[in-house]
Every structure is written in structure tokens, then in C-alpha cells.
């Protein structure tokens, strides 16, 4: 359906010039009528309280009612939820105490909706720590989430990146934690392009070498791994790793630029989704995933296509 232009604005283009951009009427989407053929988790933001007098650099000021209302909005479009992750400013303003409160409130609202929550080591002070202390920190957060009945996303640890002496230290930490979790988890490998403190994760600065270490950990713990989300903003690396995953393990794309292509997949497989962008485009993403489930790839790509005018 043709949508009328309601406003024209000028935006900077790649050539350094200003170009006209047509703002069109919002497209109308229908709620999904059947499950998607891809697992889709939206990494949801929290809503700040604009009337709070708290100092935002020192403590979180959250509008809990609006935050939970937005989660209900995401669920209504068929999305699962990836809770208390970096998209919610985890480690960048949202501390573990408030993260756990967020997880608790979300799970209480979730009913039958899918929720997986971030467990990390961010309550440790910055600096080097013993491997045993890092394991204990992971255990503390995993236990707290599981006591609430939650599923776990095992987040990358700044403390581990700062303290590990070799890939063996990573294997030691992940083997210990994965041996204890009640249900299979999603591993989250966040690249240094998002968090410079995570450079050299898995004990190797080269991503391909790091990938091999990670794959070994996944293989050794395959019964405790639902899948892995990698955020390296490189579709070729994601596809390479996807093709080497243990049988049954999912690749959750974290690539906000190439997700449409990666979710569609190829003859050898596809990626599922754990995406921050699905937080803001849930109706369009839901419509596209419904089209993909109906094998209407033209409608899928038309809905998710980037538009520049």
C-alpha cells in the first residue's frame, strides 16, 4: 500500500551533502497469528523516569510502570525478551541490584512469554580477580535468576577479560558455570567494538582463533547450551561460526546491520535473533518474521529493507 509523505526533512548523506528525506505515514501491521519459524528475542531498553531527582551517573532512575508496559508491548508482537543486558545499559548505569529487580518484575509479568535474563560478574569491582572469585560472581547471579524461575543469558565478563591468563582460564570458568545451570543457557560474546574492555575475549585477540576456543567450550558443554549470541558486526564471521556449532545449538544474531540476511539464512542454516533493534521495530520485525514463516521472502525483505528517501 502506498503511504503518503507527511513531512520532508533534510538529512546528511554519505557524500557529505544534505539530501531530502520523505517521512511517510506509519505502515500498519497486524499481530502475529501463528508462531514464527525463527526464535526472536528483543533486547529491551528500560524507560528512564524523567521526573526523578536522582543523579543518573550514580544511581538508576527507572520508570517501572512504563518499562513493564513496553515489555508487554514486545510480547504482544510475538517477541521473546532478552532482559537486563547491555541494551538496558547493563554495566553502563544499570547495576546488578537494579538488574535483578528488573528481572524479578519482568518475570512476574511474563506469564507464558519467553524471557532470558543476563547473568554476569558486573557486581565485582574493576580490576583483576582470581578465577575462583569470578566463578563465584557468576554463580551468585545465575543462582539469583534461577531462584526467580528465570532462564539465563551468560554475559561476557569484563573481570574475566582482565584477569584471564590464557584460554584455559575461560574454559575453566565456563565449564564450571555450565555444569551447574538448571536449563540450557545462551552464551553472549560481545565484541570489543561494543565494549573495549572485552578485547581478547576467549584468550585470543584474533576473532577466528577466539572462535575456535569458544566452539570448544560449546562442544564440551553442548547439553547446557541453547545457543550463542555473537556481536562482532561481521556477517561472514557469524556464518562461519554458525556452520561449526554443535548439533542443536542456535546462532542468535546480534548484527543490527545484517540481521535480515542472517535470519533468512542459506542452504546450510540460519540465525535466530537476539537484537536490540527489535526493541524499537517490533511491529515491523514481527510482520517480517510472519512473512518468512509463510515463505513470503519478498514481503520479508520489503518490510526490513533500509530506506533512504
C-alpha positions as CSV (number, residue, x, y, z in Angstrom):
1,X,0.0,0.0,0.0
2,X,1.3,3.4,-1.0
3,X,2.0,5.6,2.0
4,X,1.8,9.4,1.6
5,X,4.6,11.7,2.5
6,X,3.6,13.7,5.6
7,X,6.9,15.6,6.0
8,X,10.1,16.3,4.2
9,X,13.3,16.8,6.1
10,X,17.0,17.2,5.1
11,X,19.5,14.7,6.4
12,X,23.2,14.3,5.8
13,X,24.2,11.7,3.2
14,X,27.4,9.6,2.8
15,X,28.7,12.1,0.3
16,X,28.7,14.9,2.9
17,X,25.8,16.7,1.2
18,X,22.3,17.2,2.6
19,X,19.5,15.2,1.0
20,X,15.7,15.3,1.2
21,X,14.2,12.5,3.2
22,X,10.5,11.7,3.0
23,X,8.8,11.0,6.3
24,X,5.8,8.8,5.4
25,X,2.7,7.7,7.2
26,X,3.5,4.7,9.5
27,X,2.7,1.4,8.0
28,X,0.1,-0.7,9.7
29,X,1.0,-4.2,10.8
30,X,-1.1,-7.0,12.2
31,X,-0.3,-9.0,15.3
32,X,1.1,-12.5,14.5
33,X,-1.5,-15.2,14.2
34,X,0.9,-18.2,14.5
35,X,4.4,-18.8,15.8
36,X,7.5,-17.7,13.9
37,X,9.9,-20.1,12.4
38,X,12.8,-18.2,13.9
39,X,13.3,-17.6,17.6
40,X,13.2,-13.9,18.2
41,X,14.3,-12.2,21.4
42,X,14.2,-8.4,21.7
43,X,16.9,-6.9,23.9
44,X,14.7,-4.4,25.7
45,X,15.6,-1.0,27.0
46,X,14.5,0.4,30.3
47,X,12.5,3.7,30.5
48,X,14.1,6.4,32.5
49,X,11.9,8.4,35.0
50,X,12.0,12.0,33.6
51,X,10.8,13.4,36.9
52,X,13.4,11.7,39.1
53,X,15.9,13.8,41.1
54,X,18.4,11.0,41.2
55,X,21.9,11.6,39.8
56,X,21.8,9.4,36.7
57,X,25.6,8.7,36.8
58,X,25.3,7.4,40.4
59,X,22.0,5.5,40.5
60,X,19.4,4.3,38.1
61,X,16.1,6.3,37.8
62,X,13.7,3.8,36.3
63,X,10.0,4.4,35.4
64,X,8.9,0.9,36.3
65,X,5.4,1.2,35.0
66,X,6.5,2.4,31.6
67,X,9.3,-0.2,31.5
68,X,6.9,-3.1,32.1
69,X,4.3,-1.7,29.8
70,X,6.9,-1.7,27.0
71,X,7.7,-5.4,27.7
72,X,4.0,-6.2,27.4
73,X,4.1,-4.4,24.0
74,X,7.0,-6.5,22.8
75,X,5.3,-9.8,23.9
76,X,2.1,-8.8,22.1
77,X,4.0,-8.8,18.9
78,X,5.3,-12.3,19.4
79,X,8.7,-11.4,20.7
80,X,10.6,-13.1,23.4
81,X,12.6,-10.9,25.7
82,X,16.3,-10.7,26.5
83,X,16.3,-8.9,29.8
84,X,18.8,-6.8,31.7
85,X,21.5,-6.8,29.1
86,X,23.7,-4.1,27.6
87,X,20.7,-2.6,25.7
88,X,19.2,-1.8,29.1
89,X,22.6,0.0,30.0
90,X,23.7,-3.0,32.0
91,X,27.2,-2.2,33.2
92,X,26.8,1.4,32.0
93,X,24.4,2.7,34.6
94,X,22.2,-0.3,35.5
95,X,23.9,-2.2,38.3
96,X,23.3,-5.7,39.4
97,X,20.9,-4.7,42.2
98,X,18.6,-2.9,39.8
99,X,19.1,-5.5,37.1
100,X,17.9,-8.2,39.5
101,X,14.9,-6.1,40.4
102,X,14.2,-5.6,36.7
103,X,14.4,-9.3,36.1
104,X,12.1,-10.0,39.0
105,X,9.4,-7.6,37.8
106,X,9.7,-8.8,34.2
107,X,9.3,-12.5,35.2
108,X,6.3,-11.7,37.3
109,X,4.6,-10.0,34.3
110,X,5.7,-12.6,31.7
111,X,3.1,-15.4,32.2
112,X,3.9,-17.8,29.3
113,X,6.1,-15.3,27.4
114,X,9.8,-16.2,26.7
115,X,12.3,-14.4,28.9
116,X,16.0,-15.0,29.2
117,X,18.0,-12.8,31.6
118,X,21.6,-11.6,31.7
119,X,23.9,-13.1,34.3
120,X,27.4,-11.7,34.6
121,X,30.0,-10.6,37.1
122,X,29.4,-6.8,37.0
123,X,28.9,-6.5,40.7
124,X,32.7,-7.1,41.1
125,X,34.9,-4.0,41.4
126,X,37.0,-3.1,38.4
127,X,40.5,-4.8,38.2
128,X,42.0,-8.2,38.4
129,X,40.4,-11.0,40.4
130,X,41.1,-14.7,41.0
131,X,39.4,-17.1,38.7
132,X,37.6,-18.6,41.7
133,X,36.2,-15.2,42.6
134,X,35.0,-14.7,39.0
135,X,33.3,-18.1,39.1
136,X,31.7,-17.2,42.4
137,X,30.4,-14.0,41.0
138,X,28.8,-15.8,38.0
139,X,27.3,-18.4,40.4
140,X,25.8,-15.6,42.5
141,X,23.9,-14.0,39.6
142,X,22.9,-17.3,38.0
143,X,21.5,-18.6,41.3
144,X,19.5,-15.4,41.9
145,X,17.9,-15.6,38.4
146,X,17.2,-19.3,38.7
147,X,15.5,-18.8,42.1
148,X,13.1,-16.5,40.3
149,X,12.4,-19.2,37.8
150,X,14.3,-17.4,35.0
151,X,16.4,-18.7,32.1
152,X,20.0,-17.4,31.7
153,X,22.0,-15.5,29.2
154,X,25.6,-15.9,30.3
155,X,27.1,-12.5,29.5
156,X,30.7,-11.8,28.8
157,X,32.7,-10.8,31.8
158,X,35.0,-7.7,32.0
159,X,36.5,-9.2,35.1
160,X,37.4,-12.4,33.2
161,X,38.8,-10.5,30.3
162,X,41.0,-8.5,32.7
163,X,42.1,-11.5,34.8
164,X,42.4,-14.5,32.5
165,X,46.0,-15.6,31.7
166,X,45.1,-18.0,28.9
167,X,42.2,-19.6,27.0
168,X,42.3,-22.3,29.7
169,X,41.0,-19.8,32.3
170,X,38.0,-19.1,30.1
171,X,37.3,-22.8,29.7
172,X,37.6,-23.3,33.5
173,X,35.1,-20.6,34.2
174,X,32.5,-21.6,31.6
175,X,32.9,-25.3,32.3
176,X,32.2,-24.7,36.0
177,X,29.2,-22.5,35.4
178,X,27.6,-24.5,32.7
179,X,27.9,-27.7,34.7
180,X,25.6,-26.1,37.4
181,X,22.9,-24.4,35.4
182,X,19.4,-25.9,35.6
183,X,18.5,-25.3,31.9
184,X,20.5,-24.6,28.8
185,X,21.7,-21.0,28.5
186,X,22.5,-18.6,25.8
187,X,26.2,-17.5,25.7
188,X,26.8,-13.9,24.8
189,X,30.1,-13.0,23.2
190,X,30.2,-9.2,23.0
191,X,33.0,-7.8,20.8
192,X,35.4,-5.0,21.6
193,X,33.7,-2.7,19.1
194,X,30.9,-2.5,21.7
195,X,33.0,-2.8,24.8
196,X,36.8,-2.2,24.6
197,X,37.2,-3.9,28.0
198,X,36.3,-7.2,26.3
199,X,39.1,-7.2,23.7
200,X,40.9,-10.5,23.5
201,X,37.9,-12.4,24.9
202,X,38.4,-16.2,25.0
203,X,42.1,-15.5,25.3
204,X,42.8,-14.5,21.7
205,X,42.7,-11.1,20.0
206,X,42.2,-12.7,16.6
207,X,38.4,-13.4,16.3
208,X,38.9,-16.6,14.3
209,X,41.3,-18.0,16.9
210,X,38.9,-16.9,19.7
211,X,36.0,-18.5,17.8
212,X,37.8,-21.9,17.9
213,X,38.3,-21.6,21.7
214,X,34.6,-20.7,22.1
215,X,33.5,-23.5,19.9
216,X,35.5,-26.0,22.0
217,X,33.7,-24.7,25.2
218,X,30.3,-25.1,23.5
219,X,31.1,-28.6,22.3
220,X,32.3,-29.7,25.7
221,X,29.1,-28.4,27.3
222,X,26.6,-28.9,24.4
223,X,23.8,-30.2,26.6
224,X,23.8,-27.0,28.7
225,X,24.0,-24.6,25.7
226,X,20.8,-23.4,23.9
227,X,22.9,-21.2,21.6
228,X,25.3,-18.3,21.4
229,X,24.8,-14.7,20.5
230,X,27.8,-13.1,18.9
231,X,28.0,-9.3,18.5
232,X,31.0,-8.8,16.2
233,X,29.2,-6.8,13.4
234,X,30.7,-9.1,10.8
235,X,28.2,-11.4,8.9
236,X,31.0,-13.6,7.5
237,X,32.4,-14.4,10.9
238,X,28.9,-15.2,12.2
239,X,28.1,-17.5,9.3
240,X,31.5,-19.2,9.7
241,X,30.8,-19.9,13.4
242,X,27.2,-20.8,12.8
243,X,28.3,-23.6,10.5
244,X,30.5,-25.1,13.2
245,X,28.1,-25.0,16.1
246,X,27.4,-28.3,18.0
247,X,24.2,-30.0,16.7
248,X,21.1,-28.3,18.1
249,X,22.8,-25.1,19.2
250,X,21.3,-21.9,17.9
251,X,23.2,-18.9,16.5
252,X,21.5,-15.7,17.8
253,X,22.5,-12.9,15.6
254,X,23.4,-9.7,17.3
255,X,24.2,-7.9,14.0
256,X,22.0,-4.8,13.8
257,X,23.1,-4.1,10.2
258,X,22.9,-7.5,8.5
259,X,20.3,-9.3,10.6
260,X,17.7,-9.7,7.8
261,X,20.1,-11.7,5.6
262,X,21.4,-13.7,8.5
263,X,17.9,-14.6,9.9
264,X,16.8,-15.7,6.4
265,X,19.8,-17.9,6.2
266,X,21.0,-20.1,3.4
267,X,21.0,-23.7,2.4
268,X,23.3,-24.6,5.3
269,X,21.3,-22.9,8.1
270,X,20.0,-19.6,9.5
271,X,20.5,-17.4,12.6
272,X,17.8,-16.8,15.2
273,X,17.6,-13.3,16.7
274,X,18.6,-11.6,19.9
275,X,18.6,-8.0,18.8
276,X,18.4,-4.6,20.4
277,X,16.9,-3.2,17.2
278,X,13.9,-5.5,17.6
279,X,13.1,-3.4,20.7
280,X,12.3,-0.4,18.6
281,X,10.9,-2.0,15.4
282,X,8.9,-4.8,17.0
283,X,5.8,-4.4,14.8
284,X,7.8,-4.4,11.6
285,X,10.0,-7.2,12.7
286,X,7.0,-9.3,13.8
287,X,5.4,-8.7,10.4
288,X,8.6,-9.7,8.6
289,X,9.0,-12.9,10.6
290,X,5.4,-13.8,9.9
291,X,6.1,-13.4,6.2
292,X,9.2,-15.5,6.5
293,X,7.2,-18.2,8.2
294,X,4.8,-18.2,5.3
295,X,7.7,-18.4,2.8
296,X,7.0,-15.0,1.5
297,X,10.6,-13.8,1.3
298,X,9.7,-10.8,-0.9
299,X,7.4,-9.4,1.9
300,X,10.1,-10.3,4.5
301,X,12.8,-8.3,2.8
302,X,10.4,-5.4,1.7
303,X,9.5,-4.9,5.3
304,X,13.0,-4.9,6.6
305,X,14.7,-3.0,3.8
306,X,16.6,0.1,4.6
307,X,15.1,3.2,3.2
308,X,16.9,6.4,2.4
309,X,14.2,8.5,0.9
